[in-house]
């Protein structure tokens, strides 16, 4: 039986991306659960893969899509039965293993978590890896002792998927959130998510002093490079900075000064290989703390056939919030 999938190839250094029909016999053989994918999403990493703008894909040909929500159609894994609704994020899917921008996927059951009872596939993929990463960042801030009354929390790249959800989650918990963005026209949007203040990203994007005036009790950084270095330099004594993105760059042109003179903590957020129990905790909290109306206001739904154009838009900073992919259209 055939199914539709986005299909990426590289032959003689020539990259090609297309929506095509594949046969189920072509699905990977190293998986033990076959899924009917209902919804997926386009994250920054997916956009890089779909446009060949970064070294995301490490095995060819590839079906991209690091996120998926669907229904189990076949399983030899002891934890999963036909009809179970599940969520998949990361674990190299869409990079080393065929992913979820397709009507079918065959994956390893150890990678799956049960759909939270209060969510369905649409809401789960409106959250996706972006929201799950945002929650991991919020959990780290909470676990390292930063409380809502301790001071302002900075979120960089705030109109992106991770940033938007981080703003909403932190504001709902009572933190005073300051959103950094290069899109002044989105100020009202960020305030609607709960941001108390919005600043121009230009104030953080250039080289700065190793130590600057203390301001942030915590930071969720989705940008990297000089933005991350400046955020660390402005973090208050014993504050927490979480790093989960590289939109400005992978480099960290910073100093040890904030770490040894102010005792700040820089916490790396890894969504790909995060242990399954921590994933379950993050998704359980998302199901409780992220209101559906808030999520709907930051989400645009597209079909599988629109993904290639949407990926270009995302990398051109023309996308706000989340891109939800409905697979059957």
C-alpha positions in Angstrom: 0.0 0.0 0.0 1.3 3.5 -0.9 1.5 6.6 1.3 2.5 10.2 0.8 5.7 11.5 2.2 8.2 14.3 1.8 11.3 12.7 0.4 14.8 14.2 0.4 17.6 12.9 -1.7 21.2 13.8 -2.4 22.9 12.4 -5.5 26.2 13.7 -6.9 26.0 16.6 -4.4 22.6 17.6 -5.8 19.8 18.0 -3.2 16.2 17.4 -4.1 13.0 17.6 -2.0 9.6 16.5 -3.2 6.2 15.2 -2.1 5.9 11.7 -3.5 4.2 8.3 -3.1 6.1 5.6 -1.3 5.3 2.0 -0.7 5.0 0.6 2.8 7.7 -1.9 2.0 10.1 1.0 1.8 9.6 1.9 5.5 12.6 1.3 7.7 13.0 -2.3 9.0 14.7 -1.4 12.3 11.4 -0.1 13.8 8.9 -2.2 15.8 5.9 0.1 15.7 4.1 1.3 12.6 2.2 4.6 12.9 -0.5 6.4 10.9 0.6 9.9 11.3 -2.2 12.4 11.9 -0.2 15.6 12.5 3.4 16.7 12.4 5.1 20.1 12.5 7.9 22.2 11.1 10.6 23.2 13.6 13.7 25.2 12.8 15.6 21.9 12.4 13.0 20.6 10.0 13.3 23.8 7.9 17.0 23.3 7.7 16.5 19.8 6.5 13.8 20.7 4.0 16.0 23.4 2.4 19.4 21.7 2.8 20.6 24.8 4.7 22.3 22.8 7.5 23.8 19.4 8.1 20.7 18.0 9.7 20.2 14.9 7.5 22.9 12.3 8.0 21.4 9.4 6.0 20.0 9.5 2.5 17.3 9.3 1.2 15.4 10.7 4.1 11.8 11.4 5.1 12.1 14.5 7.3 10.0 15.4 10.4 11.4 15.2 13.9 7.9 15.3 15.4 4.8 13.2 15.0 1.5 12.3 16.6 -0.5 9.4 15.4 -2.1 6.0 15.9 -0.4 2.6 16.2 -1.3 0.4 13.3 1.1 -2.4 14.0 3.4 -3.3 16.9 5.8 -5.9 18.1 6.8 -3.8 21.0 5.4 -4.9 24.4 4.3 -1.4 25.4 2.2 -0.6 22.4 -1.0 -2.0 20.9 -3.0 -1.3 17.8 -5.1 1.8 18.3 -2.8 3.5 20.9 -2.3 7.2 20.4 1.3 8.3 20.8 3.7 11.2 20.5 7.2 11.1 19.1 9.9 13.8 19.4 13.6 13.6 18.4 15.7 10.5 18.9 17.3 11.1 15.5 14.0 10.8 13.6 14.2 13.0 10.5 18.0 12.9 10.7 19.2 9.3 10.9 15.8 7.5 10.8 12.8 8.3 8.5 10.5 10.8 10.2 6.9 12.0 10.4 6.3 14.4 7.5 4.5 11.4 6.0 1.3 9.5 6.3 3.1 6.5 7.7 6.2 6.0 9.9 7.9 3.0 11.4 9.8 3.7 14.5 11.1 2.1 17.7 8.6 1.8 20.5 11.1 2.9 23.1 11.0 6.4 21.5 7.2 6.8 22.0 5.2 8.3 24.8 1.5 7.9 25.3 -0.6 10.9 24.2 -1.5 12.8 27.4 -5.2 12.2 28.2 -6.2 15.9 27.7 -4.5 16.2 24.4 -5.1 15.0 20.8 -2.7 14.9 17.9 -3.5 18.4 16.7 -2.7 20.0 20.1 0.3 17.8 20.7 1.9 18.8 17.4 0.9 22.5 17.9 3.2 22.1 20.9 5.8 19.8 19.2 9.5 19.8 19.9 9.4 23.6 20.2 6.9 23.5 23.1 8.5 20.5 24.7 11.9 22.2 24.5 10.4 25.3 26.1 9.0 23.2 28.9 12.4 21.6 29.5 13.9 25.1 29.8 11.2 26.2 32.2 11.7 23.0 34.3 15.4 23.7 34.5 14.8 27.3 35.7 12.3 26.0 38.3 14.6 23.1 39.5 17.5 25.5 39.9 15.6 27.6 42.4 14.5 30.7 40.4 11.1 31.8 41.7 8.6 34.2 40.1 9.5 37.0 42.6 13.3 36.8 42.0 13.4 39.1 39.1 12.8 39.4 35.3 13.2 36.4 33.0 14.5 37.1 29.5 13.3 35.0 26.5 15.3 35.5 23.3 14.0 34.7 19.8 10.6 35.2 21.4 8.4 35.1 18.3 9.7 31.7 17.3 8.1 28.4 18.4 10.2 27.8 21.4 10.3 31.4 22.4 6.5 32.0 22.1 5.7 29.0 24.2 8.3 29.8 26.8 6.9 33.3 27.1 3.4 31.9 27.7 4.5 29.2 30.1 6.6 31.5 32.2 4.0 34.3 32.3 1.4 31.8 33.4 3.6 30.7 36.3 3.9 34.3 37.5 7.3 35.3 36.2 7.8 38.8 34.8 8.9 38.0 31.3 10.8 40.2 29.0 10.7 39.1 25.3 13.5 39.9 22.9 12.6 40.1 19.2 13.7 41.8 16.0 10.0 42.1 15.0 8.6 45.3 16.5 5.3 44.6 14.8 4.8 41.6 16.9 4.9 43.5 20.2 1.1 43.1 20.7 1.4 39.4 20.0 4.1 38.9 22.6 2.1 40.9 25.2 -0.9 38.7 24.5 1.2 35.7 25.5 2.0 37.4 28.7 5.2 39.3 28.1 5.5 42.3 30.5 8.0 44.1 28.3 9.5 43.7 24.8 13.0 44.7 23.8 14.8 44.9 20.5 17.1 42.0 19.8 19.7 44.4 18.5 20.5 45.3 22.1 21.8 41.8 22.6 23.1 40.8 19.2 26.4 42.7 19.0 29.7 42.0 20.9 29.5 43.2 24.5 31.5 43.5 27.7 32.2 40.3 29.7 30.3 41.6 32.7 27.3 44.0 32.3 24.7 45.5 34.5 22.8 42.7 36.3 19.2 42.3 35.2 18.0 38.8 34.5 17.1 36.3 37.2 16.9 33.7 34.4 17.1 33.4 30.7 15.6 31.1 28.0 18.0 31.6 25.0 16.9 30.3 21.6 19.5 32.3 19.7 23.1 31.5 20.7 26.2 33.5 19.7 26.5 37.1 20.9 23.0 37.0 22.2 23.7 34.2 24.6 27.0 35.7 25.7 25.4 39.1 26.4 22.5 37.4 28.3 25.0 35.6 30.5 26.9 38.9 31.1 23.6 40.5 32.2 22.3 37.7 34.4 22.1 38.4 38.1 24.1 36.6 40.8 23.3 32.9 41.0 20.9 33.2 38.1 20.2 30.5 35.5 20.6 30.6 31.7 19.1 27.9 29.6 20.5 27.4 26.0 18.3 25.6 23.5 18.9 27.3 20.1 21.3 28.6 17.6 19.4 31.0 15.3 22.2 33.6 15.5 25.0 31.0 15.5 26.6 28.0 17.2 29.4 30.0 18.6 29.6 31.3 22.2 31.9 34.4 22.1 31.6 34.9 25.9 33.7 35.0 29.0 34.1 32.9 32.2 33.6 36.1 34.2 29.8 35.7 34.8 30.4 32.1 36.0 33.2 32.7 38.4 32.3 36.2 39.6 28.5 35.9 39.7 28.1 32.2 40.0 25.6 32.0 37.2 24.6 28.6 35.8 24.4 27.8 32.0 22.1 24.8 31.4 22.1 23.1 28.0 18.7 21.9 26.9 18.8 18.7 24.8 15.4 17.7 23.4 16.7 14.9 21.1 18.0 12.4 23.5 16.3 13.5 26.7 15.5 10.5 28.9 12.0 9.1 28.4 10.8 9.8 32.0 11.8 13.4 31.8 9.9 13.6 28.5 6.8 12.2 30.1 7.1 14.8 32.9 7.5 17.6 30.4 4.5 16.5 28.3 2.3 16.0 31.4 3.1 19.6 32.5 2.4 20.9 29.0 -1.0 19.3 29.1 -1.8 21.1 32.3 -0.1 24.4 31.9 -0.5 25.5 28.3 -4.0 26.6 27.6 -5.5 25.5 24.2 -6.6 29.1 23.5 -3.1 30.4 24.0 -1.7 27.7 21.8 -4.3 28.3 19.0 -3.3 32.0 18.9 0.3 31.2 18.0 -0.3 28.3 15.6 -0.9 28.2 11.8 -2.1 25.0 10.2 -0.8 23.9 6.8 -1.0 20.7 4.7 1.8 18.4 3.8 2.0 19.9 0.3 2.8 23.3 1.8 5.8 22.3 3.9 8.5 23.1 1.4 7.4 26.7 1.0 6.7 27.1 4.7 10.3 26.0 5.5 11.6 28.8 3.4 9.4 31.2 5.1 10.5 30.0 8.6 14.2 30.5 7.8 13.4 33.9 6.4 11.9 34.9 9.7 8.4 35.2 8.2 6.8 32.7 10.6 5.4 33.6 14.0 4.9 30.9 16.6 4.2 27.4 15.4 3.6 25.6 12.1 1.2 22.7 12.5 1.2 20.1 9.6 -2.1 18.3 9.0 -0.9 15.2 7.2 -4.1 14.2 5.3 -4.3 17.4 3.3 
